[in-house]
């Protein structure tokens, strides 16, 4: 993945061929913040600058900078996958939620 992390904030990095530069978009914010750079060092520097401007504006306006998440979401899966998940959960003495949470945790930390 093209993810850059600075001060606990993550950004997605993409190459923009029209500008011949890289663009970063800071993720998980209550608003938008992006930055540009020609190389990783410049990207990281611009990431810090853009993040600081965003945080300063949030502080001035009394806005929480990070988007909040409830910890709940609906997941639609095919019935055969649901059955397999239920069987694995039952065999391991766990809930479907626990098995799904473990699988998701592996995916985001891989």
Biopython code that builds the backbone (N, CA, C, O; Angstrom):
import numpy as np
from Bio.PDB.StructureBuilder import StructureBuilder

atoms = [
    (1, "UNK", "N", (0.836, -1.184, 0.000)),
    (1, "UNK", "CA", (0.000, 0.000, 0.000)),
    (1, "UNK", "C", (0.875, 1.239, 0.000)),
    (1, "UNK", "O", (2.000, 1.229, 0.501)),
    (2, "UNK", "N", (0.358, 2.266, -0.550)),
    (2, "UNK", "CA", (1.070, 3.534, -0.603)),
    (2, "UNK", "C", (0.597, 4.417, 0.541)),
    (2, "UNK", "O", (-0.087, 5.420, 0.333)),
    (3, "UNK", "N", (0.973, 4.026, 1.747)),
    (3, "UNK", "CA", (0.563, 4.738, 2.955)),
    (3, "UNK", "C", (1.803, 5.345, 3.606)),
    (3, "UNK", "O", (2.828, 4.681, 3.759)),
    (4, "UNK", "N", (1.692, 6.610, 3.984)),
    (4, "UNK", "CA", (2.754, 7.273, 4.741)),
    (4, "UNK", "C", (2.143, 7.702, 6.062)),
    (4, "UNK", "O", (1.028, 8.223, 6.100)),
    (5, "UNK", "N", (2.883, 7.480, 7.155)),
    (5, "UNK", "CA", (2.395, 7.832, 8.492)),
    (5, "UNK", "C", (3.326, 8.863, 9.108)),
    (5, "UNK", "O", (4.545, 8.694, 9.121)),
    (6, "UNK", "N", (2.730, 9.933, 9.618)),
    (6, "UNK", "CA", (3.472, 10.991, 10.306)),
    (6, "UNK", "C", (2.680, 11.362, 11.554)),
    (6, "UNK", "O", (1.495, 11.684, 11.473)),
    (7, "UNK", "N", (3.334, 11.315, 12.693)),
    (7, "UNK", "CA", (2.723, 11.716, 13.969)),
    (7, "UNK", "C", (1.384, 11.026, 14.227)),
    (7, "UNK", "O", (0.464, 11.635, 14.772)),
    (8, "UNK", "N", (1.277, 9.756, 13.835)),
    (8, "UNK", "CA", (0.062, 8.987, 14.074)),
    (8, "UNK", "C", (-1.052, 9.225, 13.067)),
    (8, "UNK", "O", (-2.135, 8.656, 13.203)),
    (9, "UNK", "N", (-0.811, 10.048, 12.067)),
    (9, "UNK", "CA", (-1.786, 10.297, 11.013)),
    (9, "UNK", "C", (-1.327, 9.568, 9.752)),
    (9, "UNK", "O", (-0.134, 9.530, 9.451)),
    (10, "UNK", "N", (-2.275, 8.993, 9.021)),
    (10, "UNK", "CA", (-1.968, 8.239, 7.799)),
    (10, "UNK", "C", (-2.395, 9.021, 6.569)),
    (10, "UNK", "O", (-3.364, 9.780, 6.592)),
    (11, "UNK", "N", (-1.646, 8.817, 5.496)),
    (11, "UNK", "CA", (-2.026, 9.428, 4.227)),
    (11, "UNK", "C", (-1.832, 8.413, 3.107)),
    (11, "UNK", "O", (-0.964, 7.542, 3.170)),
    (12, "UNK", "N", (-2.656, 8.551, 2.094)),
    (12, "UNK", "CA", (-2.532, 7.730, 0.886)),
    (12, "UNK", "C", (-1.704, 8.533, -0.103)),
    (12, "UNK", "O", (-1.975, 9.711, -0.332)),
    (13, "UNK", "N", (-0.699, 7.900, -0.687)),
    (13, "UNK", "CA", (0.180, 8.560, -1.639)),
    (13, "UNK", "C", (-0.087, 8.011, -3.034)),
    (13, "UNK", "O", (-0.136, 6.797, -3.235)),
    (14, "UNK", "N", (-0.261, 8.913, -3.995)),
    (14, "UNK", "CA", (-0.470, 8.527, -5.389)),
    (14, "UNK", "C", (0.411, 9.387, -6.286)),
    (14, "UNK", "O", (0.721, 10.534, -5.965)),
    (15, "UNK", "N", (0.800, 8.815, -7.400)),
    (15, "UNK", "CA", (1.586, 9.559, -8.380)),
    (15, "UNK", "C", (0.646, 10.274, -9.340)),
    (15, "UNK", "O", (-0.304, 9.678, -9.847)),
    (16, "UNK", "N", (0.910, 11.550, -9.589)),
    (16, "UNK", "CA", (0.121, 12.332, -10.535)),
    (16, "UNK", "C", (0.983, 12.557, -11.780)),
    (16, "UNK", "O", (1.869, 13.411, -11.771)),
    (17, "UNK", "N", (0.730, 11.794, -12.852)),
    (17, "UNK", "CA", (1.580, 11.911, -14.044)),
    (17, "UNK", "C", (1.459, 13.261, -14.745)),
    (17, "UNK", "O", (2.411, 13.711, -15.383)),
    (18, "UNK", "N", (0.303, 13.913, -14.634)),
    (18, "UNK", "CA", (0.136, 15.217, -15.275)),
    (18, "UNK", "C", (1.044, 16.268, -14.647)),
    (18, "UNK", "O", (1.567, 17.137, -15.344)),
    (19, "UNK", "N", (1.231, 16.187, -13.334)),
    (19, "UNK", "CA", (2.094, 17.143, -12.633)),
    (19, "UNK", "C", (3.500, 16.594, -12.414)),
    (19, "UNK", "O", (4.397, 17.314, -11.974)),
    (20, "UNK", "N", (3.683, 15.299, -12.729)),
    (20, "UNK", "CA", (4.956, 14.620, -12.499)),
    (20, "UNK", "C", (5.420, 14.771, -11.050)),
    (20, "UNK", "O", (6.575, 15.097, -10.777)),
    (21, "UNK", "N", (4.497, 14.528, -10.143)),
    (21, "UNK", "CA", (4.782, 14.639, -8.712)),
    (21, "UNK", "C", (3.877, 13.667, -7.959)),
    (21, "UNK", "O", (2.978, 13.059, -8.540)),
    (22, "UNK", "N", (4.124, 13.532, -6.681)),
    (22, "UNK", "CA", (3.307, 12.669, -5.838)),
    (22, "UNK", "C", (2.333, 13.527, -5.035)),
    (22, "UNK", "O", (2.662, 14.631, -4.602)),
    (23, "UNK", "N", (1.137, 12.997, -4.848)),
    (23, "UNK", "CA", (0.113, 13.684, -4.062)),
    (23, "UNK", "C", (-0.242, 12.809, -2.876)),
    (23, "UNK", "O", (-0.427, 11.600, -3.011)),
    (24, "UNK", "N", (-0.335, 13.432, -1.714)),
    (24, "UNK", "CA", (-0.760, 12.735, -0.517)),
    (24, "UNK", "C", (-2.072, 13.299, -0.015)),
    (24, "UNK", "O", (-2.301, 14.507, -0.076)),
    (25, "UNK", "N", (-2.925, 12.433, 0.478)),
    (25, "UNK", "CA", (-4.188, 12.857, 1.087)),
    (25, "UNK", "C", (-4.231, 12.277, 2.498)),
    (25, "UNK", "O", (-4.144, 11.062, 2.677)),
    (26, "UNK", "N", (-4.366, 13.141, 3.493)),
    (26, "UNK", "CA", (-4.405, 12.687, 4.886)),
    (26, "UNK", "C", (-5.767, 12.054, 5.139)),
    (26, "UNK", "O", (-6.803, 12.637, 4.818)),
    (27, "UNK", "N", (-5.755, 10.873, 5.711)),
    (27, "UNK", "CA", (-6.962, 10.073, 5.897)),
    (27, "UNK", "C", (-7.513, 10.196, 7.313)),
    (27, "UNK", "O", (-6.777, 10.493, 8.255)),
    (28, "UNK", "N", (-8.811, 9.964, 7.450)),
    (28, "UNK", "CA", (-9.445, 9.916, 8.765)),
    (28, "UNK", "C", (-9.665, 11.258, 9.426)),
    (28, "UNK", "O", (-9.777, 11.336, 10.650)),
    (29, "UNK", "N", (-9.730, 12.325, 8.629)),
    (29, "UNK", "CA", (-9.908, 13.672, 9.185)),
    (29, "UNK", "C", (-11.352, 14.137, 9.041)),
    (29, "UNK", "O", (-12.107, 13.614, 8.222)),
    (30, "UNK", "N", (-11.719, 15.112, 9.839)),
    (30, "UNK", "CA", (-13.009, 15.792, 9.715)),
    (30, "UNK", "C", (-12.893, 16.932, 8.715)),
    (30, "UNK", "O", (-13.296, 18.060, 9.000)),
    (31, "UNK", "N", (-12.362, 16.648, 7.588)),
    (31, "UNK", "CA", (-12.134, 17.643, 6.547)),
    (31, "UNK", "C", (-11.073, 17.118, 5.608)),
    (31, "UNK", "O", (-10.622, 15.980, 5.739)),
    (32, "UNK", "N", (-10.677, 17.939, 4.671)),
    (32, "UNK", "CA", (-9.694, 17.511, 3.694)),
    (32, "UNK", "C", (-8.352, 18.191, 3.884)),
    (32, "UNK", "O", (-8.280, 19.374, 4.218)),
    (33, "UNK", "N", (-7.300, 17.432, 3.669)),
    (33, "UNK", "CA", (-5.944, 17.989, 3.717)),
    (33, "UNK", "C", (-5.077, 17.159, 2.782)),
    (33, "UNK", "O", (-5.002, 15.936, 2.909)),
    (34, "UNK", "N", (-4.424, 17.834, 1.845)),
    (34, "UNK", "CA", (-3.535, 17.118, 0.949)),
    (34, "UNK", "C", (-2.216, 17.868, 0.822)),
    (34, "UNK", "O", (-2.055, 18.973, 1.339)),
    (35, "UNK", "N", (-1.284, 17.242, 0.126)),
    (35, "UNK", "CA", (0.059, 17.803, -0.006)),
    (35, "UNK", "C", (0.732, 17.160, -1.211)),
    (35, "UNK", "O", (0.290, 16.119, -1.699)),
    (36, "UNK", "N", (1.806, 17.789, -1.686)),
    (36, "UNK", "CA", (2.515, 17.322, -2.876)),
    (36, "UNK", "C", (4.009, 17.305, -2.611)),
    (36, "UNK", "O", (4.519, 18.079, -1.802)),
    (37, "UNK", "N", (4.710, 16.402, -3.311)),
    (37, "UNK", "CA", (6.160, 16.356, -3.202)),
    (37, "UNK", "C", (6.757, 15.541, -4.335)),
    (37, "UNK", "O", (6.096, 14.672, -4.904)),
    (38, "UNK", "N", (8.003, 15.825, -4.658)),
    (38, "UNK", "CA", (8.703, 15.131, -5.745)),
    (38, "UNK", "C", (9.382, 13.842, -5.288)),
    (38, "UNK", "O", (9.674, 12.968, -6.104)),
    (39, "UNK", "N", (9.635, 13.724, -3.975)),
    (39, "UNK", "CA", (10.329, 12.547, -3.456)),
    (39, "UNK", "C", (9.860, 12.301, -2.016)),
    (39, "UNK", "O", (9.167, 13.141, -1.442)),
    (40, "UNK", "N", (10.229, 11.162, -1.432)),
    (40, "UNK", "CA", (9.745, 10.857, -0.079)),
    (40, "UNK", "C", (10.096, 11.910, 0.968)),
    (40, "UNK", "O", (9.270, 12.223, 1.825)),
    (41, "UNK", "N", (11.286, 12.452, 0.912)),
    (41, "UNK", "CA", (11.687, 13.465, 1.902)),
    (41, "UNK", "C", (10.806, 14.705, 1.792)),
    (41, "UNK", "O", (10.336, 15.234, 2.800)),
    (42, "UNK", "N", (10.586, 15.163, 0.569)),
    (42, "UNK", "CA", (9.741, 16.343, 0.347)),
    (42, "UNK", "C", (8.286, 16.043, 0.728)),
    (42, "UNK", "O", (7.606, 16.886, 1.314)),
    (43, "UNK", "N", (7.815, 14.838, 0.392)),
    (43, "UNK", "CA", (6.454, 14.440, 0.755)),
    (43, "UNK", "C", (6.250, 14.487, 2.262)),
    (43, "UNK", "O", (5.262, 15.037, 2.749)),
    (44, "UNK", "N", (7.192, 13.905, 2.995)),
    (44, "UNK", "CA", (7.082, 13.866, 4.463)),
    (44, "UNK", "C", (7.072, 15.281, 5.043)),
    (44, "UNK", "O", (6.301, 15.575, 5.956)),
    (45, "UNK", "N", (7.918, 16.142, 4.518)),
    (45, "UNK", "CA", (7.973, 17.532, 4.981)),
    (45, "UNK", "C", (6.655, 18.249, 4.698)),
    (45, "UNK", "O", (6.125, 18.946, 5.563)),
    (46, "UNK", "N", (6.131, 18.079, 3.492)),
    (46, "UNK", "CA", (4.873, 18.724, 3.118)),
    (46, "UNK", "C", (3.688, 18.130, 3.882)),
    (46, "UNK", "O", (2.726, 18.834, 4.190)),
    (47, "UNK", "N", (3.764, 16.834, 4.185)),
    (47, "UNK", "CA", (2.746, 16.177, 5.004)),
    (47, "UNK", "C", (2.686, 16.878, 6.358)),
    (47, "UNK", "O", (1.610, 17.256, 6.819)),
    (48, "UNK", "N", (3.837, 17.049, 6.987)),
    (48, "UNK", "CA", (3.882, 17.712, 8.302)),
    (48, "UNK", "C", (3.300, 19.129, 8.239)),
    (48, "UNK", "O", (2.530, 19.529, 9.111)),
    (49, "UNK", "N", (3.674, 19.880, 7.202)),
    (49, "UNK", "CA", (3.172, 21.250, 7.062)),
    (49, "UNK", "C", (1.656, 21.275, 6.885)),
    (49, "UNK", "O", (0.962, 22.046, 7.548)),
    (50, "UNK", "N", (1.149, 20.436, 5.993)),
    (50, "UNK", "CA", (-0.287, 20.392, 5.728)),
    (50, "UNK", "C", (-1.053, 19.958, 6.967)),
    (50, "UNK", "O", (-2.101, 20.521, 7.285)),
    (51, "UNK", "N", (-0.532, 18.955, 7.665)),
    (51, "UNK", "CA", (-1.175, 18.479, 8.888)),
    (51, "UNK", "C", (-1.209, 19.587, 9.936)),
    (51, "UNK", "O", (-2.230, 19.785, 10.595)),
    (52, "UNK", "N", (-0.102, 20.308, 10.093)),
    (52, "UNK", "CA", (-0.055, 21.378, 11.094)),
    (52, "UNK", "C", (-1.058, 22.475, 10.781)),
    (52, "UNK", "O", (-1.727, 22.973, 11.687)),
    (53, "UNK", "N", (-1.176, 22.859, 9.522)),
    (53, "UNK", "CA", (-2.162, 23.874, 9.123)),
    (53, "UNK", "C", (-3.565, 23.373, 9.449)),
    (53, "UNK", "O", (-4.376, 24.114, 10.005)),
    (54, "UNK", "N", (-3.855, 22.116, 9.104)),
    (54, "UNK", "CA", (-5.173, 21.542, 9.372)),
    (54, "UNK", "C", (-5.465, 21.541, 10.871)),
    (54, "UNK", "O", (-6.554, 21.935, 11.290)),
    (55, "UNK", "N", (-4.499, 21.101, 11.682)),
    (55, "UNK", "CA", (-4.689, 21.053, 13.136)),
    (55, "UNK", "C", (-4.876, 22.452, 13.718)),
    (55, "UNK", "O", (-5.685, 22.639, 14.626)),
    (56, "UNK", "N", (-4.139, 23.432, 13.207)),
    (56, "UNK", "CA", (-4.286, 24.812, 13.680)),
    (56, "UNK", "C", (-5.687, 25.347, 13.391)),
    (56, "UNK", "O", (-6.298, 25.986, 14.247)),
    (57, "UNK", "N", (-6.192, 25.090, 12.196)),
    (57, "UNK", "CA", (-7.535, 25.549, 11.826)),
    (57, "UNK", "C", (-8.575, 24.863, 12.714)),
    (57, "UNK", "O", (-9.512, 25.508, 13.183)),
    (58, "UNK", "N", (-8.413, 23.564, 12.944)),
    (58, "UNK", "CA", (-9.348, 22.839, 13.813)),
    (58, "UNK", "C", (-9.345, 23.424, 15.218)),
    (58, "UNK", "O", (-10.401, 23.595, 15.828)),
    (59, "UNK", "N", (-8.166, 23.726, 15.726)),
    (59, "UNK", "CA", (-8.044, 24.288, 17.069)),
    (59, "UNK", "C", (-8.737, 25.649, 17.142)),
    (59, "UNK", "O", (-9.456, 25.934, 18.099)),
    (60, "UNK", "N", (-8.517, 26.487, 16.128)),
    (60, "UNK", "CA", (-9.141, 27.818, 16.079)),
    (60, "UNK", "C", (-10.663, 27.736, 16.042)),
    (60, "UNK", "O", (-11.349, 28.554, 16.653)),
    (61, "UNK", "N", (-11.185, 26.747, 15.324)),
    (61, "UNK", "CA", (-12.634, 26.620, 15.143)),
    (61, "UNK", "C", (-13.286, 25.671, 16.147)),
    (61, "UNK", "O", (-14.501, 25.474, 16.116)),
    (62, "UNK", "N", (-12.480, 25.081, 17.040)),
    (62, "UNK", "CA", (-13.024, 24.162, 18.038)),
    (62, "UNK", "C", (-13.547, 22.866, 17.438)),
    (62, "UNK", "O", (-14.518, 22.291, 17.931)),
    (63, "UNK", "N", (-12.904, 22.414, 16.380)),
    (63, "UNK", "CA", (-13.310, 21.183, 15.694)),
    (63, "UNK", "C", (-12.353, 20.050, 16.072)),
    (63, "UNK", "O", (-11.139, 20.246, 16.127)),
    (64, "UNK", "N", (-12.907, 18.870, 16.330)),
    (64, "UNK", "CA", (-12.085, 17.674, 16.555)),
    (64, "UNK", "C", (-11.463, 17.299, 15.209)),
    (64, "UNK", "O", (-12.193, 17.090, 14.240)),
    (65, "UNK", "N", (-10.125, 17.210, 15.125)),
    (65, "UNK", "CA", (-9.497, 16.954, 13.823)),
    (65, "UNK", "C", (-9.767, 15.563, 13.250)),
    (65, "UNK", "O", (-9.912, 15.408, 12.038)),
    (66, "UNK", "N", (-9.833, 14.570, 14.104)),
    (66, "UNK", "CA", (-10.035, 13.200, 13.618)),
    (66, "UNK", "C", (-11.517, 12.871, 13.522)),
    (66, "UNK", "O", (-12.314, 13.232, 14.389)),
    (67, "UNK", "N", (-11.859, 12.185, 12.455)),
    (67, "UNK", "CA", (-13.217, 11.674, 12.291)),
    (67, "UNK", "C", (-13.439, 10.614, 13.372)),
    (67, "UNK", "O", (-12.527, 9.852, 13.692)),
    (68, "UNK", "N", (-14.632, 10.566, 13.926)),
    (68, "UNK", "CA", (-14.909, 9.558, 14.949)),
    (68, "UNK", "C", (-15.581, 8.350, 14.309)),
    (68, "UNK", "O", (-16.302, 8.472, 13.318)),
    (69, "UNK", "N", (-15.334, 7.200, 14.885)),
    (69, "UNK", "CA", (-15.887, 5.944, 14.400)),
    (69, "UNK", "C", (-16.601, 5.250, 15.546)),
    (69, "UNK", "O", (-16.107, 5.230, 16.673)),
    (70, "UNK", "N", (-17.761, 4.683, 15.258)),
    (70, "UNK", "CA", (-18.582, 4.059, 16.298)),
    (70, "UNK", "C", (-18.091, 2.663, 16.674)),
    (70, "UNK", "O", (-18.402, 2.167, 17.757)),
    (71, "UNK", "N", (-17.330, 2.031, 15.791)),
    (71, "UNK", "CA", (-16.930, 0.654, 16.042)),
    (71, "UNK", "C", (-17.955, -0.343, 15.518)),
    (71, "UNK", "O", (-17.837, -1.546, 15.751)),
    (72, "UNK", "N", (-18.949, 0.159, 14.817)),
    (72, "UNK", "CA", (-19.986, -0.710, 14.254)),
    (72, "UNK", "C", (-20.122, -0.427, 12.763)),
    (72, "UNK", "O", (-20.084, 0.725, 12.331)),
    (73, "UNK", "N", (-20.280, -1.496, 11.983)),
    (73, "UNK", "CA", (-20.597, -1.357, 10.571)),
    (73, "UNK", "C", (-21.237, -2.647, 10.087)),
    (73, "UNK", "O", (-21.003, -3.717, 10.649)),
    (74, "UNK", "N", (-22.040, -2.540, 9.044)),
    (74, "UNK", "CA", (-22.677, -3.715, 8.459)),
    (74, "UNK", "C", (-21.779, -4.271, 7.374)),
    (74, "UNK", "O", (-21.183, -3.524, 6.598)),
    (75, "UNK", "N", (-21.689, -5.572, 7.329)),
    (75, "UNK", "CA", (-20.863, -6.231, 6.328)),
    (75, "UNK", "C", (-21.720, -7.245, 5.592)),
    (75, "UNK", "O", (-22.288, -8.147, 6.208)),
    (76, "UNK", "N", (-21.816, -7.105, 4.295)),
    (76, "UNK", "CA", (-22.583, -8.044, 3.489)),
    (76, "UNK", "C", (-21.615, -9.015, 2.837)),
    (76, "UNK", "O", (-20.676, -8.607, 2.153)),
    (77, "UNK", "N", (-21.850, -10.305, 3.055)),
    (77, "UNK", "CA", (-20.994, -11.341, 2.491)),
    (77, "UNK", "C", (-21.879, -12.416, 1.861)),
    (77, "UNK", "O", (-23.056, -12.527, 2.203)),
    (78, "UNK", "N", (-21.329, -13.192, 0.959)),
    (78, "UNK", "CA", (-22.105, -14.268, 0.347)),
    (78, "UNK", "C", (-22.508, -15.312, 1.411)),
    (78, "UNK", "O", (-21.772, -15.539, 2.370)),
    (79, "UNK", "N", (-23.673, -15.936, 1.232)),
    (79, "UNK", "CA", (-24.150, -16.925, 2.202)),
    (79, "UNK", "C", (-23.154, -18.063, 2.477)),
    (79, "UNK", "O", (-23.041, -18.522, 3.613)),
    (80, "UNK", "N", (-22.437, -18.516, 1.448)),
    (80, "UNK", "CA", (-21.483, -19.611, 1.676)),
    (80, "UNK", "C", (-20.322, -19.164, 2.560)),
    (80, "UNK", "O", (-19.827, -19.950, 3.367)),
    (81, "UNK", "N", (-19.879, -17.916, 2.420)),
    (81, "UNK", "CA", (-18.834, -17.394, 3.293)),
    (81, "UNK", "C", (-19.364, -17.237, 4.715)),
    (81, "UNK", "O", (-18.646, -17.512, 5.677)),
    (82, "UNK", "N", (-20.600, -16.804, 4.854)),
    (82, "UNK", "CA", (-21.226, -16.672, 6.165)),
    (82, "UNK", "C", (-21.255, -18.033, 6.860)),
    (82, "UNK", "O", (-20.951, -18.138, 8.048)),
    (83, "UNK", "N", (-21.623, -19.068, 6.112)),
    (83, "UNK", "CA", (-21.670, -20.426, 6.677)),
    (83, "UNK", "C", (-20.275, -20.871, 7.137)),
    (83, "UNK", "O", (-20.122, -21.398, 8.240)),
    (84, "UNK", "N", (-19.274, -20.662, 6.301)),
    (84, "UNK", "CA", (-17.900, -21.048, 6.657)),
    (84, "UNK", "C", (-17.428, -20.298, 7.892)),
    (84, "UNK", "O", (-16.791, -20.875, 8.773)),
    (85, "UNK", "N", (-17.740, -19.025, 7.951)),
    (85, "UNK", "CA", (-17.366, -18.207, 9.103)),
    (85, "UNK", "C", (-18.036, -18.713, 10.373)),
    (85, "UNK", "O", (-17.405, -18.799, 11.426)),
    (86, "UNK", "N", (-19.310, -19.043, 10.265)),
    (86, "UNK", "CA", (-20.054, -19.555, 11.426)),
    (86, "UNK", "C", (-19.476, -20.885, 11.907)),
    (86, "UNK", "O", (-19.379, -21.115, 13.113)),
    (87, "UNK", "N", (-19.093, -21.760, 10.981)),
    (87, "UNK", "CA", (-18.533, -23.061, 11.351)),
    (87, "UNK", "C", (-17.181, -22.889, 12.028)),
    (87, "UNK", "O", (-16.911, -23.531, 13.043)),
    (88, "UNK", "N", (-16.331, -22.030, 11.479)),
    (88, "UNK", "CA", (-15.018, -21.762, 12.099)),
    (88, "UNK", "C", (-15.204, -21.187, 13.498)),
    (88, "UNK", "O", (-14.534, -21.605, 14.442)),
    (89, "UNK", "N", (-16.105, -20.238, 13.624)),
    (89, "UNK", "CA", (-16.350, -19.615, 14.934)),
    (89, "UNK", "C", (-16.830, -20.653, 15.939)),
    (89, "UNK", "O", (-16.335, -20.706, 17.065)),
    (90, "UNK", "N", (-17.781, -21.471, 15.540)),
    (90, "UNK", "CA", (-18.313, -22.499, 16.448)),
    (90, "UNK", "C", (-17.224, -23.496, 16.831)),
    (90, "UNK", "O", (-17.119, -23.887, 17.993)),
    (91, "UNK", "N", (-16.417, -23.907, 15.860)),
    (91, "UNK", "CA", (-15.341, -24.873, 16.124)),
    (91, "UNK", "C", (-14.310, -24.318, 17.094)),
    (91, "UNK", "O", (-13.726, -25.067, 17.877)),
    (92, "UNK", "N", (-14.081, -22.997, 17.046)),
    (92, "UNK", "CA", (-13.096, -22.365, 17.928)),
    (92, "UNK", "C", (-13.710, -21.853, 19.217)),
    (92, "UNK", "O", (-13.012, -21.292, 20.062)),
    (93, "UNK", "N", (-15.024, -22.044, 19.374)),
    (93, "UNK", "CA", (-15.697, -21.577, 20.584)),
    (93, "UNK", "C", (-15.745, -20.062, 20.680)),
    (93, "UNK", "O", (-15.685, -19.494, 21.770)),
    (94, "UNK", "N", (-15.853, -19.426, 19.543)),
    (94, "UNK", "CA", (-15.869, -17.966, 19.483)),
    (94, "UNK", "C", (-17.136, -17.504, 18.780)),
    (94, "UNK", "O", (-17.849, -18.297, 18.165)),
    (95, "UNK", "N", (-17.401, -16.217, 18.882)),
    (95, "UNK", "CA", (-18.512, -15.640, 18.125)),
    (95, "UNK", "C", (-18.036, -15.336, 16.711)),
    (95, "UNK", "O", (-16.838, -15.214, 16.457)),
    (96, "UNK", "N", (-18.994, -15.214, 15.793)),
    (96, "UNK", "CA", (-18.666, -14.803, 14.427)),
    (96, "UNK", "C", (-17.986, -13.437, 14.455)),
    (96, "UNK", "O", (-17.034, -13.198, 13.713)),
    (97, "UNK", "N", (-18.474, -12.550, 15.308)),
    (97, "UNK", "CA", (-17.893, -11.217, 15.425)),
    (97, "UNK", "C", (-16.410, -11.286, 15.801)),
    (97, "UNK", "O", (-15.587, -10.570, 15.231)),
    (98, "UNK", "N", (-16.075, -12.148, 16.759)),
    (98, "UNK", "CA", (-14.681, -12.271, 17.208)),
    (98, "UNK", "C", (-13.787, -12.790, 16.086)),
    (98, "UNK", "O", (-12.693, -12.269, 15.868)),
    (99, "UNK", "N", (-14.252, -13.815, 15.374)),
    (99, "UNK", "CA", (-13.454, -14.372, 14.276)),
    (99, "UNK", "C", (-13.278, -13.325, 13.174)),
    (99, "UNK", "O", (-12.180, -13.172, 12.639)),
    (100, "UNK", "N", (-14.340, -12.608, 12.834)),
    (100, "UNK", "CA", (-14.252, -11.564, 11.810)),
    (100, "UNK", "C", (-13.310, -10.446, 12.264)),
    (100, "UNK", "O", (-12.511, -9.939, 11.476)),
    (101, "UNK", "N", (-13.413, -10.071, 13.527)),
    (101, "UNK", "CA", (-12.548, -9.012, 14.059)),
    (101, "UNK", "C", (-11.089, -9.441, 14.000)),
    (101, "UNK", "O", (-10.229, -8.629, 13.657)),
    (102, "UNK", "N", (-10.791, -10.684, 14.321)),
    (102, "UNK", "CA", (-9.415, -11.185, 14.249)),
    (102, "UNK", "C", (-8.891, -11.140, 12.800)),
    (102, "UNK", "O", (-7.748, -10.757, 12.553)),
    (103, "UNK", "N", (-9.749, -11.536, 11.855)),
    (103, "UNK", "CA", (-9.345, -11.521, 10.446)),
    (103, "UNK", "C", (-9.095, -10.081, 9.977)),
    (103, "UNK", "O", (-8.119, -9.818, 9.274)),
    (104, "UNK", "N", (-9.960, -9.169, 10.359)),
    (104, "UNK", "CA", (-9.776, -7.769, 9.981)),
    (104, "UNK", "C", (-8.513, -7.185, 10.613)),
    (104, "UNK", "O", (-7.787, -6.427, 9.971)),
    (105, "UNK", "N", (-8.258, -7.535, 11.852)),
    (105, "UNK", "CA", (-7.059, -7.049, 12.531)),
    (105, "UNK", "C", (-5.805, -7.526, 11.822)),
    (105, "UNK", "O", (-4.852, -6.763, 11.664)),
    (106, "UNK", "N", (-5.796, -8.782, 11.392)),
    (106, "UNK", "CA", (-4.643, -9.300, 10.635)),
    (106, "UNK", "C", (-4.439, -8.512, 9.347)),
    (106, "UNK", "O", (-3.310, -8.213, 8.960)),
    (107, "UNK", "N", (-5.538, -8.183, 8.694)),
    (107, "UNK", "CA", (-5.455, -7.473, 7.406)),
    (107, "UNK", "C", (-4.887, -6.073, 7.557)),
    (107, "UNK", "O", (-4.080, -5.646, 6.731)),
    (108, "UNK", "N", (-5.281, -5.360, 8.576)),
    (108, "UNK", "CA", (-4.816, -3.968, 8.718)),
    (108, "UNK", "C", (-3.440, -3.866, 9.348)),
    (108, "UNK", "O", (-2.824, -2.801, 9.293)),
    (109, "UNK", "N", (-2.938, -4.938, 9.945)),
    (109, "UNK", "CA", (-1.597, -4.893, 10.520)),
    (109, "UNK", "C", (-0.571, -5.646, 9.666)),
    (109, "UNK", "O", (0.611, -5.704, 10.006)),
    (110, "UNK", "N", (-1.036, -6.215, 8.567)),
    (110, "UNK", "CA", (-0.130, -6.973, 7.684)),
    (110, "UNK", "C", (0.755, -6.064, 6.879)),
    (110, "UNK", "O", (1.572, -6.538, 6.090)),
]
sb = StructureBuilder()
sb.init_structure("model")
sb.init_model(0)
sb.init_chain("A")
sb.init_seg("    ")
for serial, (resi, resn, name, xyz) in enumerate(atoms, 1):
    if name == "N":
        sb.init_residue(resn, " ", resi, " ")
    sb.init_atom(name, np.array(xyz, "f"), 0.0, 1.0, " ", f" {name:<3s}", serial, name[0])
structure = sb.get_structure()
